[in-house]
Amino acid sequence: MVIDLIVACKTFKDTDQETRVLDIISMKCMEEEDSFEKKFLNSLLHDGPVKTCRMDDLNTIRSLPFHPSIKGVDVRLHLFTTIRYTDTEGIYNL
């Protein structure tokens, strides 16, 4: 079994916001701690829209009430951003 987890958000408002967000992610990537930004966001933004990991790797959502049987399951993280900042919805095809 593979779980598809879609991270959906608006695209960057402007180039200033894009620069600030990418700077924050870059700073997180230099830290020793394995943060969500370091492990996943940087990869999603730079390597492509899909990243595969294990459910165990998702420390940031581990506190959510997931059934124990999916603890070791593979997860595909998908990053979906809107086409325009003003968009309030979009379509993502798996």
N, C-alpha and C positions, 0 to 999 in steps of 0.2 A: 504494500500500500504506500502511496505517496500522497502527501497533503499539499495542496496548492494554497499558499497564503498570499493574498494580494494587498500590497501597501498602496493605498490610493491617496493622492494629494494634488493640490493645485500646482501648476507650473510656477516658475519664478515670476514675481511681479515685474521685475526689471533687472537690469544687469547688476545694479548695486546689491539687490537682495541675493542674486545668484552668487556673487562674489563673497558676501558675508556667510552664506550657508556653506559654500565650499571651503572657506577658511576655517569655519568651526569644525567641519568634518576632518580637514587636514590636521588641525591641532589635536583632535581626539585620536587620530591615527598615530601620532607621535608618542602618546602616553603608553605606559607599560600595561595598564589594565585592558583586558579584552572587553571593550564596550561594544554596544550594538552598532554605534557609528563606525568603530574601527573594523569590526568583523563583516558587517553587512552593507551599510549605507555607502561606504566608499566603493565597495565592489559593485553594488548595483548601479551607482552613478557612472563609474568609469569602465567597468568590464562588460556591462550589458544589463538588460532588464530582468534577467533571471539568475538567481543564485541558489544552489542546492546545499542543504546542510541537514543536520539531524535535529529532531525536536529538542533534544537535550542541549543543543547549542543556543537555543533562544532564551537566554537568562531573563531578558526583559519581560517576557510573557509567561515565564514558568509559574508565576504566582496565580495565573488564571486557572480556573477549575477544569483542566483537561483530564480526560479519563486516563488512568495509568497505563492502559494497553497501547497508547500511542507514544509513550515516552521515547522509544528508540526509533521511531518512524522517520523516514526521509521527508524533508519539507522543501518545496520549491518556493522561494520568495520571488514575487513578481513586483516590480515597481511600475505603477501606472500614474502618469501625470496628465493633467488636462492639456488640451492644445493651447488654450488661451487662459490667462489668469482669471478672467471674468466668468469662465465656464463653471457651472455648478454640477455638471454630470458628464459622463463619458461612457464609452463602450470599450471593454477590454475583452479581447478574444483569446482564450487559452489555446 
